[in-house]
Amino acid sequence: MTDQTTSDDASVASSPATYCGFVALIGAPNAGKSTLLNALVGAKVAIVTHKVQTTRSRITGIAMEGDTQLVFIDTPGIFQPRRRLDRAMVSAAWRGAEDAETVVLIVDARKGLTDDVSRIIDGLRAGGGKAILALNKIDTVKRDMLLALSQELFETGVFSDVFMISALTGDGVADLKAHLAEMAPAGPFMYPEDQVADITMRMLAAEVTREKVYLRLHDELPYAITVETEKWEERKDGSVRIEQVIHVQRDSQKGMVIGKGGAMLKTLGSMAREELEAMLECRVHLFLHVRVTERWAEDRGRYSDMGLDYVD
């Protein structure tokens, strides 16, 4: 008697194999992690400013590369923490690295082997795993300096591969993405193929407004603000009404955000609304309020909203 292949078996055998890999993007503050995440995903899912430490929570970006789904975890920058919020962000970054199958350490090629980078390498070494080194901002550094830095970092023994990239221009990003896809294990996709982020629209909208505050007030306002989307209403005409609160810690900061005659708040609202309309592909009615919340950085609920642990 010969073996017969059932129709179900044949269907399974003929179905294409899929792969899914989790990749953590870690690095010192302002190394270019969020810019790289957006480049890998092909859409803006993380805020980008020239200010350090603007990523506070773990943001998940999702990208397709052929028959492979790559789930990227953009973590806060790892540095020597001083405040409770600092400690929570650093803890989230290391947790993201632990949860991923592959770790990519992004290093700013202009700054090289800084104290923060050395601490991260020590942490990777203690964990016993290998990481991929992505030397970023190569368009700003001479080739001989890049090669010397690459050799110095590779000799630490914690890297399996080195990629030289510019997240801003896209140089080398496709090669890195292809390599990450090759490393992904076989498995089903974790998200729909057209999804680019695992973040609620309420949180993404708050991040968009927070980015605009940093971009416009980077010289005047310290990292003492957070943005909360309080209301989200989808209207019958297809538009969205969004109410947000910009929390500051002092009255003087409130004045900076509002500006003379409300001019700054109006500008921030216009900038955020324009980007949100492009993202949502609909009309957005955005209403911004500024509130003094002196101890917002000590509120356990806000840590939970940002996906952070309340670290003592």
C-alpha positions as CSV (number, residue, x, y, z in Angstrom):
1,M,0.0,0.0,0.0
2,T,1.4,3.3,-1.0
3,D,1.3,6.4,1.2
4,Q,-1.3,9.0,0.2
5,T,-0.9,12.7,0.8
6,T,-4.1,14.2,2.0
7,S,-5.4,17.5,0.5
8,D,-4.8,19.2,3.9
9,D,-1.2,18.0,4.0
10,A,-0.6,19.2,0.5
11,S,-2.0,22.6,1.4
12,V,0.3,22.9,4.3
13,A,3.3,21.7,2.3
14,S,2.6,24.2,-0.5
15,S,2.0,27.2,1.7
16,P,5.0,29.7,1.7
17,A,7.2,29.8,4.8
18,T,7.1,32.9,6.9
19,Y,9.6,34.4,9.3
20,C,9.3,36.8,12.2
21,G,12.1,38.4,14.2
22,F,12.2,40.8,17.1
23,V,14.9,43.4,17.0
24,A,15.9,45.8,19.8
25,L,17.5,49.1,18.8
26,I,19.6,50.3,21.7
27,G,22.2,53.0,22.1
28,A,23.2,56.1,24.0
29,P,20.9,59.2,23.9
30,N,20.8,60.9,20.5
31,A,22.6,58.1,18.6
32,G,19.8,58.1,16.0
33,K,17.7,55.2,17.1
34,S,14.3,56.8,16.3
35,T,15.5,58.1,13.0
36,L,16.7,54.5,12.1
37,L,13.4,53.0,13.3
38,N,11.5,55.3,11.0
39,A,13.9,54.5,8.1
40,L,13.6,50.7,8.6
41,V,9.8,50.9,8.9
42,G,9.4,53.4,6.0
43,A,7.0,55.5,8.1
44,K,7.2,57.9,11.0
45,V,6.4,56.0,14.2
46,A,8.9,57.7,16.6
47,I,9.5,61.3,17.2
48,V,12.9,62.7,16.1
49,T,14.6,65.8,17.4
50,H,18.2,67.0,17.8
51,K,17.6,66.9,21.6
52,V,18.9,63.9,23.5
53,Q,16.6,61.6,25.4
54,T,13.3,62.4,23.6
55,T,12.3,58.7,23.3
56,R,10.8,57.8,26.7
57,S,8.9,54.6,26.1
58,R,9.5,51.4,24.1
59,I,7.9,52.1,20.7
60,T,7.3,49.1,18.5
61,G,7.7,49.5,14.7
62,I,6.8,46.8,12.2
63,A,8.4,46.3,8.8
64,M,8.1,43.7,6.0
65,E,11.1,42.4,4.1
66,G,9.9,39.8,1.6
67,D,8.5,36.9,3.5
68,T,9.9,38.2,6.8
69,Q,8.2,40.4,9.4
70,L,10.6,42.4,11.5
71,V,9.3,43.8,14.8
72,F,11.6,46.6,16.0
73,I,11.7,47.8,19.5
74,D,12.9,51.4,19.7
75,T,14.2,51.9,23.3
76,P,15.0,55.0,25.3
77,G,18.7,56.0,25.3
78,I,20.9,54.3,27.8
79,F,22.8,56.6,30.0
80,Q,23.8,57.2,33.7
81,P,20.4,57.8,35.3
82,R,19.8,60.5,37.9
83,R,16.0,60.9,38.3
84,R,13.2,58.4,38.7
85,L,12.2,59.0,35.1
86,D,15.8,58.4,33.9
87,R,15.9,55.1,35.8
88,A,12.6,54.0,34.4
89,M,13.8,54.8,30.8
90,V,17.1,53.0,31.2
91,S,15.3,50.0,32.7
92,A,12.9,49.9,29.7
93,A,15.8,50.0,27.3
94,W,17.5,47.0,28.9
95,R,14.2,45.1,29.1
96,G,13.7,45.7,25.4
97,A,17.1,44.2,24.7
98,E,16.3,41.2,26.8
99,D,13.0,40.6,25.1
100,A,14.4,40.6,21.5
101,E,16.1,37.9,19.6
102,T,18.5,40.3,18.0
103,V,20.1,43.5,19.4
104,V,21.4,46.3,17.3
105,L,23.6,48.8,19.1
106,I,23.5,52.2,17.3
107,V,26.7,54.3,17.9
108,D,27.1,57.9,16.8
109,A,30.2,57.7,14.7
110,R,31.0,61.4,15.4
111,K,31.1,60.8,19.2
112,G,32.8,57.3,19.1
113,L,33.4,55.3,22.2
114,T,31.9,57.5,24.9
115,D,31.3,56.6,28.5
116,D,27.7,55.8,27.8
117,V,28.7,53.5,24.9
118,S,31.2,51.8,27.1
119,R,28.6,51.1,29.8
120,I,26.3,49.6,27.2
121,I,29.0,47.3,25.9
122,D,29.8,46.2,29.5
123,G,26.1,45.5,29.9
124,L,26.0,43.4,26.7
125,R,29.1,41.6,27.7
126,A,27.6,40.7,31.1
127,G,24.5,39.3,29.3
128,G,26.7,37.0,27.3
129,G,25.0,37.6,24.0
130,K,26.2,39.1,20.7
131,A,24.9,42.3,19.2
132,I,25.1,43.9,15.7
133,L,26.9,47.2,15.6
134,A,25.4,50.0,13.5
135,L,27.8,52.9,13.1
136,N,25.5,55.8,12.4
137,K,26.0,59.3,10.9
138,I,28.8,58.0,8.7
139,D,28.1,60.9,6.2
140,T,29.7,63.2,8.8
141,V,32.9,61.3,9.5
142,K,36.0,60.6,7.3
143,R,36.5,57.0,6.2
144,D,39.8,56.4,7.9
145,M,38.3,57.5,11.3
146,L,35.3,55.2,10.6
147,L,37.4,52.2,10.0
148,A,39.5,52.9,13.1
149,L,36.4,53.3,15.3
150,S,34.8,50.2,13.7
151,Q,37.9,48.1,14.6
152,E,38.1,49.5,18.1
153,L,34.5,48.6,18.8
154,F,34.6,45.2,17.1
155,E,37.6,44.3,19.3
156,T,35.4,44.5,22.4
157,G,34.2,41.1,21.4
158,V,30.4,41.7,21.8
159,F,29.6,42.3,18.1
160,S,28.9,39.6,15.5
161,D,28.6,42.1,12.6
162,V,29.3,45.7,11.8
163,F,27.2,48.0,9.5
164,M,28.0,51.5,8.5
165,I,24.9,53.5,8.0
166,S,23.3,56.9,7.9
167,A,19.8,56.7,9.2
168,L,19.1,60.2,8.0
169,T,20.1,59.6,4.3
170,G,19.2,55.9,4.2
171,D,22.8,54.9,3.3
172,G,23.4,51.3,4.4
173,V,19.9,50.9,6.0
174,A,18.6,48.5,3.3
175,D,21.7,46.2,3.8
176,L,21.1,46.2,7.6
177,K,17.4,45.4,7.1
178,A,18.1,42.6,4.7
179,H,20.6,41.1,7.2
180,L,18.2,41.2,10.0
181,A,15.6,39.5,7.8
182,E,18.1,36.7,7.1
183,M,18.5,36.2,10.9
184,A,14.8,36.0,11.7
185,P,13.5,32.6,12.7
186,A,10.7,30.8,11.0
187,G,7.3,31.6,12.4
188,P,3.9,33.3,11.8
189,F,3.6,37.1,11.5
190,M,2.7,38.8,14.8
191,Y,0.9,41.7,13.1
192,P,-1.0,42.4,10.0
193,E,1.3,43.0,7.0
194,D,0.1,46.6,6.6
195,Q,0.6,47.6,10.2
196,V,3.6,49.8,10.9
197,A,3.4,50.4,14.7
198,D,2.1,48.8,17.9
199,I,1.1,52.1,19.5
200,T,-2.3,53.6,20.1
201,M,-3.3,56.6,18.0
202,R,-3.9,58.5,21.2
203,M,-0.3,58.0,22.3
204,L,1.1,58.6,18.8
205,A,-0.8,61.9,18.7
206,A,0.6,62.9,22.0
207,E,4.1,62.1,20.8
208,V,3.6,64.2,17.7
209,T,2.7,67.2,19.9
210,R,5.6,66.6,22.3
211,E,8.0,66.6,19.4
212,K,6.7,70.0,18.3
213,V,7.2,71.4,21.8
214,Y,10.9,70.2,21.7
215,L,11.5,71.5,18.2
216,R,10.1,75.0,19.0
217,L,11.2,75.4,22.6
218,H,14.5,73.5,22.8
219,D,16.5,76.4,24.1
220,E,14.0,77.6,26.7
221,L,12.2,74.5,28.0
222,P,14.0,71.6,29.8
223,Y,12.7,68.0,29.7
224,A,9.9,69.0,32.2
225,I,6.9,68.4,29.9
226,T,4.8,65.6,28.9
227,V,1.7,65.5,26.6
228,E,-1.5,63.6,27.3
229,T,-4.3,63.0,24.9
230,E,-7.4,63.4,27.1
231,K,-10.2,63.1,24.5
232,W,-10.5,61.5,21.0
233,E,-13.7,61.8,19.1
234,E,-14.3,60.5,15.6
235,R,-17.0,62.6,14.0
236,K,-19.7,61.7,11.5
237,D,-18.1,63.9,8.8
238,G,-14.9,61.7,9.0
239,S,-12.9,64.3,11.0
240,V,-11.3,63.7,14.4
241,R,-11.6,66.0,17.4
242,I,-8.5,65.7,19.7
243,E,-8.0,67.4,23.1
244,Q,-4.5,67.3,24.6
245,V,-2.9,68.6,27.8
246,I,0.7,69.8,27.8
247,H,1.8,69.2,31.4
248,V,4.6,71.4,32.7
249,Q,6.1,71.6,36.2
250,R,6.2,75.4,36.8
251,D,4.2,78.5,36.0
252,S,7.2,80.0,34.1
253,Q,7.2,77.0,31.8
254,K,3.5,77.4,31.2
255,G,4.1,80.9,30.0
256,M,6.8,79.7,27.6
257,V,4.5,77.1,26.0
258,I,1.6,79.6,25.7
259,G,3.7,82.5,24.5
260,K,2.8,86.1,24.1
261,G,-0.9,86.4,23.4
262,G,-1.1,82.6,23.0
263,A,1.1,82.8,19.8
264,M,3.4,79.9,20.7
265,L,0.6,77.5,21.6
266,K,-1.2,78.4,18.4
267,T,2.0,77.6,16.4
268,L,2.5,74.3,18.2
269,G,-1.1,73.4,17.5
270,S,-0.8,74.2,13.9
271,M,2.4,72.2,13.5
272,A,1.0,69.1,15.3
273,R,-2.4,69.3,13.4
274,E,-0.7,69.4,10.0
275,E,1.3,66.3,10.8
276,L,-1.6,64.5,12.3
277,E,-3.8,65.2,9.3
278,A,-1.1,63.7,7.1
279,M,-0.9,60.6,9.3
280,L,-4.7,60.1,9.7
281,E,-5.6,61.2,6.2
282,C,-8.5,63.2,7.5
283,R,-9.3,66.6,9.0
284,V,-8.1,67.1,12.6
285,H,-9.6,69.5,15.1
286,L,-6.8,69.8,17.7
287,F,-7.3,71.7,21.0
288,L,-4.2,72.2,23.2
289,H,-4.3,73.1,26.9
290,V,-1.4,73.8,29.2
291,R,-1.5,72.7,32.8
292,V,0.9,73.0,35.7
293,T,1.4,69.5,37.2
294,E,4.4,69.9,39.4
295,R,4.9,66.2,40.2
296,W,3.8,64.6,37.0
297,A,7.1,62.8,36.8
298,E,6.2,61.1,40.1
299,D,2.8,59.9,39.0
300,R,2.7,56.0,38.7
301,G,-0.2,56.3,36.3
302,R,1.9,58.3,33.8
303,Y,4.6,55.7,33.9
304,S,2.1,53.0,33.0
305,D,0.8,55.1,30.1
306,M,4.3,55.4,28.8
307,G,4.9,51.7,29.1
308,L,7.5,52.3,31.8
309,D,7.9,50.6,35.2
310,Y,7.8,52.9,38.3
311,V,11.4,52.4,39.5
312,D,12.3,53.3,43.0
